[in-house]
Amino acid sequence: MYFAMDEIGFENAEKIITIDSEADKWRFIFNAAQTYGFDGIHITPSLYKKFDLDINNIPDYFSDFKLTFHVGGIHNIVSESFCEAFDKEIEKGFEIAVKHNMHDVSIHPPFIYQLTMAEKNLTLELFKKAVDKWLNTFMKHDISLSLETHVAGEWFLFDGLSNFVKFVDIFPDLGVLIDISHNYYEPQYSEDDISNILRKKI
């Protein structure tokens, strides 16, 4: 189980913001993850957006944890230009993972709120194209590429767990990340339901 930087808790977030030294901020995060007893840290965009940290400056002692990097939210992939922007985000995640010896990079299913059915279908095809392009590169470097379990069809590309599974099954090497906080907002599936269906992928 990973300590997710987006879910560090309000009290911890407030403390980090008040710390002046970047080195001290990193140490605070490290100590918090140790205190909670996690064996891994899910590095998210909060580090450089909310906490004003340089993702390239992760201290070497963080190697005590298993590290995974999360590419930020993916919005409407309805054109080649959107696909190119998403491609650059995956590339950045890959470079960060290689530099810091991370074993996984995770991505969201695309956000599709208020898209037409034709746009949703196009998003699916472009998303397939992006995953297919990068998966072998990740595997060659012994880094997994994982898809988070967002299955609220009104907001995200996959309408229900069965559609999510159908996509994941296209790519035998694609992993799955269960985000427990996300699942709280999608209560139709319990963690047990998801883990039982996707056990080999998690």
N, C-alpha and C positions, 0 to 999 in steps of 0.2 A: 504494500500500500504506500502511496506517495503523499507527501506533504505538499499541497497545492498552494502556490503563492497567491492565487486569487482568493483563497479561503483562509488566509493566515489569521483572521479574526480582527475585529475593529480595534481592540486594545493594542494588539501587536502592530497593526498598521499605523496607528497614531504615534506609537513610540518610534517606529522606524523613520517616519517623516521628520521627527524632531532631532534625529541624530545627524550631526554635521559631517562626520568623516565617512567616506564611502567604505573604507576598510572596516569601520565599526558597524556599519549597516550589514555588511556581509557576515560579520561575526555574530550579530544579533540573530539573523536568519538561521545560521548554522545551529546556534544554541537552542533556538526555538524548536527546530525540527528534531534535535536530539532529545529535548525535554519531553516532547510529545511521543517519542519512541518510534518514529518512522524510520524505515530503512532506505527510503528514497525521497528525492525532492523533484517536484514537477515544476520546472522553471517556466514561467509565463511572462507575457508582455508587461505585467504589472511592475516587474523589476526596473524597466527603463522608462515606463510611463508614470506610474504612481510613486515609485520610490527613488526615482532619479539615480539609477544605477546603470553602469555600463556593462552590458551582457558579456563583453569581451574580457572583463576583469574578474571573472569568477575565480576565487582563490583556489590554489592547488589542494588545500585541505578538504575541499568539498568532495574530493574523490573518495572520502570515507562513505559517501552516500552513492546509491545508484541514481543517476541523473537522467531525466527525460525533459525534452524541450517541447513546448507547445506553440505552434504557429497560431497567430491571432485569428479572430473570427473571420470567416470567409463570407463575403456578401454575394450579391447577385452575379454569377458567372454567366452572363448572357451574350458575350461577344468575345472575339479573339483577344481584344485589348484587356478585358477583365481577366481572361485566362492567362495572359502574359504577366499581369500584376500578381496573380496568385502563384504562378510559376516562380517568380522572383522571391516570394515569401517562403516557398518550400526550399528554394536554393539557400536562402539565408539560414533557415533552420538546419539544413544539412551541414552547412559550413560551421555553424556554432556547435553542432553535435560532434563533428570531427575534431574540432579544436579542443573541446573540453572532455573528450572521451565519453560522451553520452551514449547510451545504448538504444535510445528510442526518440523519435520525433512524432508528435501527434497533431492531427488536423481535425477541424470541425467538418461535418457535412455542410454544404453551402446553405446560406440563409436565402429563403425563397418567398418571403412574405409579399403578397400582392402581385406575384408574377402570374402571367397567363399559363395555360397548360402547355402551349408551344414553347414558352420560355423555360418552363420547368424541364421539359424534355431536352431542350438544348443544353441547359445547365447540367443535366445528367450526363450527356455525351461529352461535354467539355471536361467535366470532373473525372470521368473515366479516363480520358486522354491524359490528364495531368497525373493521375495516380499511376497509370501504366508507364508513363515516361520516367518517373522517378524511382519506382519500386526496386528495379534491378540495381540502380546506383547505390541505394541504401543498403541492400543486401550484400553487395560486394564489399562494403565497409563494415559489415557486421553490425549494422544499425537497423532496427526495425522501424517501419513506418506504420503508424496506427491511426485508426479512425475512431473518433469519440462517438459514444452512443447517444446521439440526439435523434429522437424518433417522433417528435411532435410535428406532424405533417403540415400544420398551418404555418409553421415558422421555418422548418428545415426540410431539406430535400426528400428525406425518407419518411413516408407516412406509415408509421408502425414498425414494429420490430421485424416482421417478416420481410418487408421491403429492404430494411437495413441488411438483414442476413443475405438476401438475394444479391445485393451489391458486393458485400464482403466475399461471398463465395466465388465471385468472378476472379478474384485475385488470391490464390492460395497462400501467398507470402504476406498479405496485408494483415496487420494485427488489429486488435480492438482495445480501446481504453474505456473502461466504465468510469464515468464521472458521477460520483454518488450525489453531489450537490445538484447536478443537472437532473438526475433521476428523481430527486425530490419534487421537481416541477413537472415530471412526467409519471405520475403515480400509477398509471395503468399497468406498469411492469415493475415487479419487485427486483431487487438485486439478484435474488435467487433465480428468477425467471431468466434474466439476462445471462447470468453466468452459466446456467445449465444449457442454454441454447448455443452460447458462443464459447463454451469451455475451452475448446482447442485453440481459439484465436486470442484469448485474453493474455 
